[in-house]
Amino acid sequence: MAFRDRLVATIRAARPVLESPGVLVVGSEVPNLLEEGAAATLVVSLDLDIGVPVDRHAALKERLGDLREFAPSAEEPSVWTPRSAGLLELNFVGMDPAQDPAEAYVLEDDRLPLLVFGALSLVSRGAEVEIGGTRLALPRPAGLLLEKLVTDRTGEKGERDLLVGLGVLGTSAPEDLDELERLYRRLRPELRHAVRSNLTILSLLAPRSGMPDPQPRRAEVAALLRRLEEGDPEVP
Amino acid sequence: MTAAQEQRLRALRSRVLVRAFDHRQRRHARGVWFRLRRVLAFAKEAYAIPRDEAERLIGEGHRPEPVGRELEPPRVILFVPRERVARVASARRLAVRLSAEMLSAECLALVPFEAEAGAVR
């Protein structure tokens, strides 16, 4: 079964939660869904990250009973595993716009506890798309890209996450980059440094099969780095 | 909180501590890797060149990037227009990444993305 078919089938099966108010798809599947016809050609892990604003958690929980094709993992109840091999895991993560981007906390709950990642506070609701008969919300590109760049990235997964960010950069319009710059300027110095550091790592990554090739996009990365450096009091 | 969540939280907080440490080190010796990556990020192309060619380029007014002197052994890293690098017959093109080849080159000529950019600092 092609990965795209699994992704679309997962979206269809997860419709009750994906259409819950305020919920959006986050993570590495977003660039896959942004590809022409949601072509899903990037090599990513076999899960679908679902961002749940903490103030919508209660409303989402009411819909969990309709999620018949998945069951919560005993080991990690924020992960719902598919009952059939043709679907991907659902990975629920918390979003709290008031949170510090460098911190995280657990939203305790008997049924659906959530790890609330501070970097996701940079992500906000963007365009809606219809896939597999399901209306789902995607993040605004600027916030998603900044979330990828502000998060500590190490090892194979970290580098792949940066390449996912490159995929977002590739689909970003000039106004998205304006928004990214505004968001960046609001970060504290340590986080702005992390963003710039991750851009330098992204610029020097070797190509990986099934991921956006950083080499042809290095000029864009350099231009973004220079733009963020300009006027930053941290940069000598 | 589940054990898995506790573990992920702990790992995330550890990374936050390391990031803060890295940030405080940014102008010290450990920060050299960021400064080196930053210089390379602004390079469209990179070439390993012999020492005598590097000295000739310095004599022509191309200023070595300070980060080269912050490594041991020191490196000469110069931003040079592509047309000038093209006249260095022995220049050997390298992929622009932190490879063993790049790190072992004693002298590097970097072609900036913008012709007018020159040195990045």
Interface residues (C-beta under 8 A of the other chain):
Chain A: E75 E76 P77 S78 A102 E103 A104 Y105 V106 E108 P113 L115 F117 D152 T154 P189 E190 H193 A194 R196 S197 L199 T200 I201 S203 L204 L205 A206 R218 A219 V221 A222 A223 L225 R226 P236
Chain B: M1 T2 A4 Q5 R8 L9 L12 R13 R15 V16 V18 R19 A20 D22 H23 R26 F34 R37 R38 L40 A41 F42 K44 A95 V96 R97 L98 F113 R121
